[in-house]
């Protein structure tokens, strides 16, 4: 008979984590392989519904772009799984923690150093594939406009902003974990949510301009058209801006940013070059549809609920020795007395961030499905407020210009796509029963 020790919580967590990682990786590989085969199998001809509007060369470019990214994704998934195993069950995080304990002792500085070292090492591991994605894949398909100098400048700015914002936040959460008692997670959650709401106000004005230039929209005709649309929809914004997205990429987009009185409408300069005024209006009407249906509020509320559950779970797990040992880490806790000889809070944060995605991956299709439903609703609202023909034309241009495939694998779509495929979106737009 098996020894009861074989079924300790630590061993069960190790087995569950390893099983979820292997099954999840196998599922990801299978889905990616389906996507590659499906797109390649439909590469030779444009779908009949788009034959008169999409050139074969553009369709094949989109197929090749999708396949290339999917193949690179296979490598990223394999590397990610190997790195995750290295950090956890193979002892990488434990070795890093023990080394920093030996140098700095236990305390706040050691914990912050552990978080910073983990982030730095993870960034260095991800660096080669990130550079390859930008300067090889995106360059090959004509999308990359970044110079190495601009890339380095962005990276340095990102590091500086991350350190100036991230380290004080991490220090406060770590302090709460050690000083606020058993309910520390509730206080940490309140602070975290407050910070996220503040960031939505601060980001458009102070952070985003560090990376891009934002100029007021100068096209008076388009400005009048967009303003009239927003007035019809009962929407107000602090301003209409054009972002120099073409400095970095040929991809086009438009979005709302900010919160409350700080809301802004931002157009990529590439979008304004590619779309006619009526098409720009239709795209903006789609974005307004998200506000009309309160999708943004729903997402914020969902974020509040999920983060509250996450903090509560972390609050419980951080006190369980098996949570650490089951994931390959020796906590600074006496197993006999249950007393911590040094804080384990940074370890708990890192292990939680590493382990939770392994298990939550399996429910990601539920969130993707909800997102696609929101996109259909926003499309319906746009058709009611602007021109359905302009929205259809704009979507096709954006799919073509961004080299997005028109023939994705349906199962891959159901699992990953936050936006419906073009075929489904255009079909819904021409369905009379669709309501805004």
HELIX and SHEET records of a PDB file:
HELIX    1   1 UNK A    4  UNK A    7  5                                   4    
HELIX    2   2 UNK A    9  UNK A   41  1                                  33    
HELIX    3   3 UNK A   48  UNK A   50  5                                   3    
HELIX    4   4 UNK A   56  UNK A   87  1                                  32    
HELIX    5   5 UNK A   92  UNK A  104  1                                  13    
HELIX    6   6 UNK A  108  UNK A  132  1                                  25    
HELIX    7   7 UNK A  133  UNK A  137  3                                   5    
HELIX    8   8 UNK A  138  UNK A  140  1                                   3    
HELIX    9   9 UNK A  148  UNK A  179  1                                  32    
HELIX   10  10 UNK A  184  UNK A  202  1                                  19    
HELIX   11  11 UNK A  203  UNK A  207  3                                   5    
HELIX   12  12 UNK A  208  UNK A  210  5                                   3    
HELIX   13  13 UNK A  220  UNK A  232  1                                  13    
HELIX   14  14 UNK A  245  UNK A  247  5                                   3    
HELIX   15  15 UNK A  260  UNK A  262  5                                   3    
HELIX   16  16 UNK A  269  UNK A  274  1                                   6    
HELIX   17  17 UNK A  277  UNK A  292  1                                  16    
HELIX   18  18 UNK A  295  UNK A  317  1                                  23    
HELIX   19  19 UNK A  321  UNK A  325  1                                   5    
HELIX   20  20 UNK A  345  UNK A  360  1                                  16    
HELIX   21  21 UNK A  361  UNK A  363  5                                   3    
HELIX   22  22 UNK A  364  UNK A  385  1                                  22    
HELIX   23  23 UNK A  388  UNK A  401  1                                  14    
HELIX   24  24 UNK A  410  UNK A  416  1                                   7    
HELIX   25  25 UNK A  422  UNK A  429  1                                   8    
SHEET    1   A 4 UNK A 214  UNK A 216  0                                        
SHEET    2   A 4 UNK A 240  UNK A 243 -1                                        
SHEET    3   A 4 UNK A 264  UNK A 268  1                                        
SHEET    4   A 4 UNK A 254  UNK A 257 -1                                        
END                                                                             
